Amino acid sequence: MKLRLFSPEDVRGKSVLVRVDFNVPMQKGQVTDTTRICAHLATLKALRDGGARVGLVSHLGRPKGTRNMEYSLSPVAKALEKLSGWPVSMVDDCVGPEVSRALASIPEGALLMLENVRFYPEEERNDAIFAKELAAPFDIFVMDAFSAAHRAHASTRGVADLLPAFAGELMRKELEALGTVRDHPKHPFVLILGGAKVSDKIGVIENMLGHVDSILVGGGMAFTFLKAQGKEIGKSLCETEKLDFAREMLDRAREKGIDLLLPEDAVVAPELKDGVLGAVVSTDAMPEGQMGLDIGPRTADRFAQALKSAQTVLWNGPMGVFEIPAFVEGSQKIARAMVEATARGALTVVGGGDSAAAIAQFGLEKGVSHVSTGGGASLEFFEGLPLPGVEPLLDPE
């Protein structure tokens, strides 16, 4: 996969539209987590250093195609200016003559934040006329929002078909790390899957089954697999319509010589709520009326042991409800084991979404090789699906 990357010569003196993902957590009009903003700084610095005039386009929240100022990007512009030390101007639209005027008036080295592109319903429809309006004031498009690359929207795909399109530094970093894991992994390769539902991971399991040496299954989805083995799972989450799929995957893994490890113990409680206390039980003797909410300590140790010889590790989905202290230990143990694997020289990738949130909660994100910014985009990438926001950035091999 060869990406088209911009050089200073490509952008010098040009107006550049950059698709970023500034869909950041907000509270009372303030940005509460700047992780996604920081992820784009390398791209923005390269464009500023190259002498480009830069406009930033993003969505924030779900304004449902209406101008709802609760979802204005103005607080994000202020946060970006504070983080970077660069001047950041704000225009209260993303299309039209006002954008052209604002772009022409910003000083060299300044950035221009366009207002929330999802204030227009045409954005999510990838409307051709709207895409032309977005592109009109600009000479070049840089796609840096990997986390939105699985969406064929006007700001992720439409403008890329109208302007010379390049990948940004975050996009390059994402596809380099994820592409190495998917297409050129070193072995042993361990895939760790968690989260609530088997249905969310079907494509990943099917596409990666021929590439991995071990699969460790935790989270709520593990109980569908355990039920498929004929075990009682109490009140634990179970997708009954996916039991046949789980049985098939267990059989296929066995045929291919892949170790597919399921929890041998679990932390259970009668209900999921703050302050509840968990009890450790064997998955061979799950009590009626209890639900599994984390992998147990024996399972966590066994999973961590499986990472000790790994050369490639991909983690997608937490091992339990890590937001609640009683059910955090499984995910925390996996995160620590990944850090140790990284220190031994393994390539370790966290596939975005809840697993990225978990490792950030533990303060261990800097101890692994790569934490993806894209939840849905990462899943679709590992399913082997084409990403609409990436396709225009590819050079023919």
C-alpha positions as CSV (number, residue, x, y, z in Angstrom):
1,M,0.0,0.0,0.0
2,K,1.8,3.1,-1.3
3,L,0.3,6.4,-0.1
4,R,0.7,9.7,-1.9
5,L,2.4,12.1,0.6
6,F,2.8,15.8,0.1
7,S,6.1,17.6,0.0
8,P,6.8,21.3,0.8
9,E,7.0,21.9,-2.9
10,D,3.4,20.5,-3.3
11,V,1.9,22.9,-0.8
12,R,4.0,26.1,-0.9
13,G,1.8,29.1,-1.5
14,K,-1.3,26.8,-1.9
15,S,-4.6,26.8,-0.1
16,V,-4.9,23.4,1.5
17,L,-8.1,21.8,2.9
18,V,-7.2,19.3,5.7
19,R,-9.8,16.8,6.8
20,V,-9.1,16.3,10.5
21,D,-11.1,14.4,13.2
22,F,-11.8,16.9,15.9
23,N,-14.8,15.0,17.2
24,V,-13.5,15.4,20.8
25,P,-15.3,15.0,24.1
26,M,-16.8,18.3,25.4
27,Q,-18.3,19.4,28.7
28,K,-19.9,22.8,29.3
29,G,-18.4,24.2,26.1
30,Q,-14.9,23.0,26.9
31,V,-12.7,20.3,25.3
32,T,-12.1,17.6,28.0
33,D,-9.7,15.4,26.0
34,T,-7.2,16.8,23.5
35,T,-5.9,13.4,22.2
36,R,-7.4,13.7,18.8
37,I,-6.3,17.3,18.4
38,C,-2.7,16.4,19.3
39,A,-2.7,13.5,16.8
40,H,-2.9,15.9,13.9
41,L,-0.2,18.4,15.0
42,A,2.6,16.8,13.0
43,T,0.6,17.1,9.8
44,L,-0.4,20.7,10.5
45,K,3.2,21.6,11.4
46,A,4.4,20.2,8.1
47,L,1.9,22.2,6.2
48,R,2.7,25.4,8.0
49,D,6.4,24.8,7.6
50,G,5.8,24.2,3.9
51,G,4.2,27.6,3.5
52,A,0.6,26.4,3.0
53,R,-2.6,28.4,3.8
54,V,-4.5,25.8,5.8
55,G,-8.2,25.3,6.3
56,L,-9.4,22.6,8.7
57,V,-12.7,20.7,8.2
58,S,-14.2,18.3,10.7
59,H,-17.4,17.1,12.2
60,L,-18.3,17.2,15.9
61,G,-21.1,15.1,17.4
62,R,-24.4,14.4,15.7
63,P,-26.1,17.7,14.8
64,K,-28.2,15.8,12.3
65,G,-27.7,18.2,9.4
66,T,-28.9,21.3,11.2
67,R,-27.0,24.3,12.5
68,N,-26.9,23.4,16.2
69,M,-24.3,25.6,17.9
70,E,-24.1,23.1,20.8
71,Y,-21.8,21.3,18.3
72,S,-19.8,24.3,17.2
73,L,-16.1,23.8,16.6
74,S,-15.3,27.2,18.1
75,P,-14.1,25.7,21.5
76,V,-11.9,23.2,19.5
77,A,-10.3,26.1,17.6
78,K,-9.4,27.7,21.0
79,A,-8.0,24.4,22.3
80,L,-5.9,23.9,19.2
81,E,-4.5,27.4,19.5
82,K,-3.6,26.9,23.1
83,L,-2.1,23.5,22.5
84,S,0.0,24.5,19.5
85,G,0.8,28.1,20.1
86,W,-0.2,28.9,16.5
87,P,-2.8,31.5,15.5
88,V,-6.1,29.8,14.7
89,S,-9.0,31.7,13.2
90,M,-12.6,30.6,13.1
91,V,-15.2,31.0,10.3
92,D,-18.8,30.3,11.1
93,D,-19.5,28.3,8.0
94,C,-17.7,25.6,6.0
95,V,-18.8,26.6,2.5
96,G,-19.5,29.8,0.6
97,P,-17.9,33.2,0.0
98,E,-17.3,33.7,3.7
99,V,-14.8,30.8,3.7
100,S,-13.0,32.3,0.7
101,R,-12.8,35.7,2.4
102,A,-11.5,34.3,5.7
103,L,-8.9,32.1,3.9
104,A,-7.6,35.1,2.0
105,S,-7.3,37.2,5.2
106,I,-5.5,34.9,7.5
107,P,-1.8,35.7,7.9
108,E,1.0,33.3,6.8
109,G,1.4,30.4,9.3
110,A,-2.2,30.8,10.7
111,L,-4.8,28.1,10.5
112,L,-8.5,28.5,9.7
113,M,-11.0,26.3,11.4
114,L,-14.2,25.8,9.3
115,E,-17.5,25.3,11.2
116,N,-18.9,21.8,11.7
117,V,-19.4,20.1,8.3
118,R,-22.3,18.1,9.7
119,F,-24.4,21.2,10.0
120,Y,-25.2,20.3,6.4
121,P,-27.2,17.1,5.6
122,E,-25.3,17.0,2.3
123,E,-22.1,16.0,4.1
124,E,-23.1,12.5,5.1
125,R,-24.8,12.0,1.7
126,N,-21.5,12.8,-0.1
127,D,-23.6,15.3,-2.2
128,A,-21.6,16.2,-5.3
129,I,-22.6,19.9,-5.3
130,F,-21.8,20.3,-1.6
131,A,-18.4,18.6,-2.2
132,K,-17.7,21.2,-5.0
133,E,-18.6,24.0,-2.6
134,L,-16.2,22.6,0.1
135,A,-13.4,22.2,-2.4
136,A,-13.9,25.6,-4.2
137,P,-11.6,27.8,-2.2
138,F,-8.8,25.3,-2.1
139,D,-6.0,24.0,-4.3
140,I,-5.1,20.7,-2.5
141,F,-6.8,18.3,-0.2
142,V,-5.0,16.4,2.6
143,M,-6.9,13.6,4.3
144,D,-5.6,13.0,7.8
145,A,-8.7,11.7,9.5
146,F,-8.1,7.9,9.5
147,S,-10.9,7.6,12.1
148,A,-13.4,8.9,9.5
149,A,-11.9,7.1,6.5
150,H,-14.5,4.4,6.5
151,R,-17.2,6.9,5.7
152,A,-17.8,8.0,2.1
153,H,-18.8,11.6,3.0
154,A,-18.3,14.8,1.1
155,S,-15.4,15.9,3.4
156,T,-13.7,12.5,3.4
157,R,-14.2,11.3,-0.2
158,G,-16.1,13.8,-2.3
159,V,-13.4,16.5,-2.2
160,A,-10.7,14.0,-2.7
161,D,-12.2,13.3,-6.1
162,L,-12.1,17.0,-7.0
163,L,-8.7,18.2,-5.8
164,P,-5.2,16.7,-5.8
165,A,-5.3,14.5,-2.7
166,F,-2.6,13.5,-0.3
167,A,-2.3,11.6,2.9
168,G,-1.3,13.4,6.1
169,E,1.2,12.3,8.7
170,L,-1.4,10.7,11.0
171,M,-2.9,8.8,8.1
172,R,0.5,7.6,7.0
173,K,1.3,6.5,10.6
174,E,-2.0,4.6,11.0
175,L,-1.8,2.8,7.7
176,E,1.9,1.9,8.1
177,A,1.2,0.3,11.6
178,L,-2.1,-1.3,10.8
179,G,-0.9,-2.4,7.3
180,T,2.1,-4.1,8.8
181,V,0.0,-6.1,11.3
182,R,-2.6,-7.1,8.7
183,D,-0.4,-7.8,5.7
184,H,3.2,-8.5,6.9
185,P,3.1,-9.6,10.6
186,K,6.0,-11.3,12.3
187,H,5.1,-14.6,14.0
188,P,4.0,-15.6,16.5
189,F,1.1,-13.3,15.9
190,V,-1.5,-13.0,18.7
191,L,-4.9,-11.5,18.2
192,I,-6.8,-10.3,21.3
193,L,-10.5,-9.8,20.9
194,G,-13.0,-8.4,23.4
195,G,-15.9,-6.0,23.7
196,A,-19.5,-6.9,24.0
197,K,-20.6,-8.6,20.8
198,V,-19.3,-11.3,18.4
199,S,-21.3,-9.6,15.6
200,D,-19.0,-6.6,15.8
201,K,-15.9,-8.8,15.2
202,I,-17.2,-11.3,12.6
203,G,-15.3,-9.7,9.7
204,V,-12.1,-9.4,11.7
205,I,-12.2,-13.0,12.8
206,E,-12.9,-14.3,9.3
207,N,-10.3,-12.2,7.6
208,M,-7.5,-12.6,10.2
209,L,-8.0,-16.3,10.9
210,G,-5.5,-17.3,8.3
211,H,-2.9,-14.9,9.5
212,V,-2.7,-15.4,13.3
213,D,-1.2,-18.1,15.5
214,S,-3.4,-17.4,18.6
215,I,-6.7,-15.7,19.3
216,L,-7.5,-14.7,22.9
217,V,-11.2,-14.0,23.4
218,G,-12.5,-12.0,26.3
219,G,-15.2,-9.4,27.0
220,G,-18.9,-10.0,26.7
221,M,-18.3,-11.8,23.3
222,A,-16.5,-14.6,25.1
223,F,-19.8,-15.9,26.6
224,T,-21.3,-16.6,23.2
225,F,-18.3,-18.8,22.5
226,L,-18.6,-20.5,25.9
227,K,-22.3,-21.1,25.3
228,A,-21.5,-22.6,21.9
229,Q,-19.3,-25.1,23.7
230,G,-22.4,-26.1,25.7
231,K,-21.5,-24.3,29.0
232,E,-23.9,-22.5,31.2
233,I,-23.2,-18.7,31.3
234,G,-25.9,-17.5,33.8
235,K,-27.1,-14.0,32.8
236,S,-24.1,-13.2,30.7
237,L,-24.4,-11.6,27.4
238,C,-25.0,-14.1,24.6
239,E,-25.9,-13.5,20.9
240,T,-27.9,-16.7,20.3
241,E,-28.1,-16.0,16.6
242,K,-24.2,-16.1,16.5
243,L,-23.8,-19.5,18.2
244,D,-23.4,-21.4,14.9
245,F,-20.8,-18.9,13.8
246,A,-18.9,-19.3,17.1
247,R,-19.0,-23.1,16.7
248,E,-17.7,-22.8,13.2
249,M,-14.9,-20.5,14.2
250,L,-13.9,-22.9,17.0
251,D,-13.8,-25.8,14.5
252,R,-11.9,-23.8,11.9
253,A,-9.3,-22.6,14.4
254,R,-8.8,-26.2,15.5
255,E,-8.4,-27.4,11.9
256,K,-5.8,-24.6,11.2
257,G,-3.8,-25.3,14.4
258,I,-4.7,-21.9,15.9
259,D,-4.9,-21.6,19.7
260,L,-8.3,-20.0,20.4
261,L,-8.3,-19.4,24.1
262,L,-11.5,-18.7,26.0
263,P,-11.8,-17.6,29.6
264,E,-11.5,-20.4,32.2
265,D,-12.7,-18.0,35.0
266,A,-14.6,-14.8,35.1
267,V,-15.5,-12.0,37.5
268,V,-19.3,-12.0,37.9
269,A,-22.0,-9.9,39.6
270,P,-25.8,-10.1,39.6
271,E,-26.0,-6.7,37.8
272,L,-23.9,-4.1,36.2
273,K,-23.7,-0.9,38.2
274,D,-21.2,1.3,40.0
275,G,-20.2,0.1,43.5
276,V,-21.1,-3.6,42.8
277,L,-18.6,-6.2,44.0
278,G,-17.5,-8.9,41.7
279,A,-16.8,-12.6,42.6
280,V,-14.4,-14.9,40.7
281,V,-16.0,-18.1,39.4
282,S,-14.9,-20.9,37.0
283,T,-16.5,-20.7,33.6
284,D,-17.3,-24.4,34.0
285,A,-19.6,-23.5,37.0
286,M,-21.2,-20.1,36.2
287,P,-23.9,-19.5,38.8
288,E,-27.4,-18.8,37.6
289,G,-28.4,-15.2,38.1
290,Q,-24.9,-13.9,37.7
291,M,-23.3,-12.2,34.7
292,G,-19.7,-12.3,33.6
293,L,-18.3,-8.8,33.5
294,D,-14.5,-9.4,33.2
295,I,-12.1,-12.2,32.6
296,G,-10.9,-13.8,35.9
297,P,-7.3,-13.8,37.2
298,R,-6.4,-17.2,35.9
299,T,-7.5,-16.3,32.5
300,A,-5.7,-12.9,32.6
301,D,-2.5,-14.7,33.6
302,R,-2.9,-17.3,30.8
303,F,-3.6,-14.6,28.2
304,A,-0.5,-12.6,29.5
305,Q,1.6,-15.8,29.2
306,A,0.5,-16.2,25.6
307,L,2.0,-12.8,24.8
308,K,5.4,-13.6,26.1
309,S,6.7,-15.1,22.8
310,A,4.6,-12.9,20.5
311,Q,6.3,-10.9,17.8
312,T,3.0,-9.2,16.7
313,V,0.0,-8.4,18.9
314,L,-3.3,-6.8,17.9
315,W,-5.8,-5.9,20.6
316,N,-9.3,-4.9,19.7
317,G,-11.9,-4.8,22.5
318,P,-11.6,-4.7,26.3
319,M,-11.7,-7.8,28.5
320,G,-14.4,-6.5,30.7
321,V,-16.4,-3.4,31.8
322,F,-13.1,-1.5,32.5
323,E,-14.9,1.7,33.4
324,I,-16.1,0.1,36.7
325,P,-13.3,-0.7,39.2
326,A,-14.6,-4.2,40.0
327,F,-14.1,-5.2,36.4
328,V,-10.9,-3.5,35.3
329,E,-8.3,-6.0,36.2
330,G,-8.5,-8.2,33.0
331,S,-8.1,-5.3,30.6
332,Q,-5.3,-3.8,32.8
333,K,-3.4,-7.1,32.9
334,I,-3.6,-7.3,29.0
335,A,-2.4,-3.7,28.7
336,R,0.6,-4.4,31.0
337,A,1.4,-7.6,29.1
338,M,1.4,-5.6,25.8
339,V,3.8,-3.1,27.2
340,E,6.1,-5.9,28.3
341,A,5.9,-7.4,24.8
342,T,6.7,-4.1,23.2
343,A,9.8,-3.8,25.4
344,R,10.9,-7.2,24.2
345,G,10.7,-6.0,20.6
346,A,7.2,-7.0,19.5
347,L,5.0,-4.8,17.3
348,T,1.9,-4.1,19.5
349,V,-1.1,-2.3,18.1
350,V,-4.3,-1.2,19.9
351,G,-7.1,-1.1,17.4
352,G,-8.9,2.1,18.6
353,G,-12.3,2.5,20.2
354,D,-12.8,1.1,23.7
355,S,-9.5,-0.7,23.8
356,A,-7.8,2.7,23.1
357,A,-9.8,4.3,25.8
358,A,-8.8,1.5,28.2
359,I,-5.1,1.7,27.7
360,A,-5.3,5.5,28.0
361,Q,-7.2,5.1,31.3
362,F,-4.3,3.0,32.5
363,G,-1.7,5.6,31.4
364,L,0.0,2.9,29.3
365,E,-0.6,4.2,25.8
366,K,3.0,5.3,25.3
367,G,4.3,1.8,26.2
368,V,2.9,0.1,23.0
369,S,3.9,0.5,19.4
370,H,0.7,2.2,18.2
371,V,-2.7,3.2,19.4
372,S,-5.1,3.7,16.6
373,T,-7.4,6.7,16.5
374,G,-10.0,4.8,14.5
375,G,-12.5,2.4,16.1
376,G,-14.8,1.6,13.2
377,A,-12.1,2.4,10.6
378,S,-9.7,0.0,12.3
379,L,-12.3,-2.7,12.3
380,E,-13.1,-2.3,8.6
381,F,-9.4,-2.2,7.8
382,F,-8.8,-5.5,9.5
383,E,-11.9,-7.0,7.9
384,G,-10.1,-6.3,4.6
385,L,-12.7,-3.8,3.4
386,P,-11.7,-0.8,1.2
387,L,-11.8,2.5,3.0
388,P,-13.5,5.2,0.9
389,G,-11.3,7.9,2.5
390,V,-8.1,6.1,1.7
391,E,-8.7,4.9,-1.8
392,P,-8.0,8.3,-3.5
393,L,-4.7,8.6,-1.6
394,L,-3.2,5.4,-3.0
395,D,-0.5,5.4,-5.7
396,P,-0.5,2.4,-8.1
397,E,2.1,0.0,-6.9
